[in-house]
């Protein structure tokens, strides 16, 4: 059933979905980027990482990497 929603102000939403009125299909979207050095994101038991020298290039000349647009 259609509904009328008045003025709304949402300051921030962290990791959630805000839904007003009827919804047939909800598709939350997010995009993030992480820079980590060699062996930095290993998980598990008894990890042994020998890297010697590691350098992570954080310079990103692209304008955008992952576009989140529309409702597709």
GROMACS elastic network, one bead per residue, 0.5 to 0.9 nm:
[ bonds ]
;  ai    aj funct       b0    kb
    1    21     6  0.80027   500
    1    22     6  0.65694   500
    2    21     6  0.68596   500
    2    22     6  0.65689   500
    3    20     6  0.84748   500
    3    21     6  0.56851   500
    3    22     6  0.74785   500
    4    21     6  0.78509   500
    5     8     6  0.80168   500
    5    20     6  0.74754   500
    5    21     6  0.77597   500
   10    13     6  0.74379   500
   13    16     6  0.60980   500
   13    17     6  0.76920   500
   13    18     6  0.79542   500
   14    17     6  0.87238   500
   16    28     6  0.82783   500
   17    26     6  0.84255   500
   17    27     6  0.89018   500
   17    28     6  0.67053   500
   19    22     6  0.81123   500
   19    23     6  0.74589   500
   19    26     6  0.83565   500
   20    23     6  0.78213   500
   23    26     6  0.67473   500
   27    71     6  0.73947   500
   27    72     6  0.82936   500
   29    68     6  0.68600   500
   29    69     6  0.87839   500
   29    71     6  0.89348   500
   30    68     6  0.70786   500
   31    66     6  0.65489   500
   31    67     6  0.79257   500
   31    68     6  0.71425   500
   32    66     6  0.81950   500
   33    65     6  0.87595   500
   35    56     6  0.71526   500
   35    57     6  0.80330   500
   35    58     6  0.65102   500
   36    39     6  0.80949   500
   36    40     6  0.58252   500
   36    41     6  0.70257   500
   36    56     6  0.65799   500
   36    58     6  0.89064   500
   37    40     6  0.53949   500
   37    41     6  0.80739   500
   37    54     6  0.63001   500
   37    55     6  0.63464   500
   37    56     6  0.52489   500
   37    57     6  0.88007   500
   38    41     6  0.80324   500
   38    49     6  0.85317   500
   38    51     6  0.68069   500
   38    53     6  0.87501   500
   38    54     6  0.59146   500
   38    55     6  0.77183   500
   38    56     6  0.77765   500
   39    42     6  0.56414   500
   39    49     6  0.61944   500
   39    50     6  0.83458   500
   39    51     6  0.76209   500
   40    43     6  0.89153   500
   42    47     6  0.74872   500
   42    49     6  0.88184   500
   43    47     6  0.75564   500
   44    47     6  0.66136   500
   50    53     6  0.89857   500
   51    54     6  0.64129   500
   57    60     6  0.82104   500
   60    63     6  0.81798   500
   61    64     6  0.88668   500
   62    65     6  0.66615   500
   64    67     6  0.67245   500
   68    71     6  0.89084   500
   69    72     6  0.76749   500
